[in-house]
Amino acid sequence: MRELTNAGFENRGGKGSHRNFRHPDGVNITISGRAGNDAKHYQIRDVKRAIELVSDD
């Protein structure tokens, strides 16, 4: 997800349709679904929360 990489998260790969992102501040998030698929509402919420966590510092 572009928003995560723009916020400084690194895509660390994953198994199958899962992608793991890690921020240098220690925040982790896992996104399921193939690249290019529409994100579920809860995934969008989780991404926004993860970005807020790192931007509050």
C-alpha positions as CSV (number, residue, x, y, z in Angstrom):
1,M,0.0,0.0,0.0
2,R,1.3,3.3,-1.1
3,E,0.2,5.1,2.1
4,L,2.3,2.8,4.3
5,T,5.5,3.2,2.2
6,N,5.0,7.0,2.1
7,A,4.8,6.9,5.9
8,G,8.1,5.1,6.2
9,F,6.9,1.5,6.5
10,E,9.0,-1.2,4.8
11,N,7.4,-4.1,3.0
12,R,8.9,-7.2,4.5
13,G,7.1,-9.7,2.3
14,G,4.9,-12.4,3.6
15,K,3.3,-15.8,2.8
16,G,0.7,-16.2,0.2
17,S,-1.6,-13.2,0.0
18,H,-0.3,-11.6,3.2
19,R,2.2,-8.7,3.3
20,N,4.0,-7.6,6.4
21,F,5.0,-3.9,6.9
22,R,7.3,-2.7,9.6
23,H,8.2,0.9,10.6
24,P,11.6,1.7,12.1
25,D,9.7,2.9,15.3
26,G,8.6,-0.7,15.8
27,V,5.0,-0.5,14.5
28,N,4.0,-3.6,12.5
29,I,0.9,-4.2,10.3
30,T,-0.1,-7.2,8.2
31,I,-2.3,-6.7,5.2
32,S,-4.1,-9.6,3.5
33,G,-5.3,-9.8,-0.1
34,R,-3.5,-9.8,-3.4
35,A,-1.9,-6.6,-4.6
36,G,-4.5,-4.7,-6.7
37,N,-7.5,-6.1,-4.8
38,D,-9.8,-3.6,-3.1
39,A,-9.0,-3.2,0.6
40,K,-11.7,-4.2,3.2
41,H,-13.0,-1.4,5.4
42,Y,-11.2,-2.8,8.5
43,Q,-7.9,-2.9,6.6
44,I,-8.2,0.8,5.7
45,R,-9.0,1.5,9.3
46,D,-5.9,-0.4,10.5
47,V,-3.6,1.3,8.0
48,K,-4.9,4.7,9.2
49,R,-4.3,3.8,12.8
50,A,-0.8,2.5,12.1
51,I,0.1,5.7,10.3
52,E,-1.3,7.8,13.1
53,L,0.9,5.9,15.6
54,V,4.1,6.7,13.8
55,S,3.1,10.3,13.0
56,D,2.3,11.1,16.7
57,D,5.9,10.7,17.6
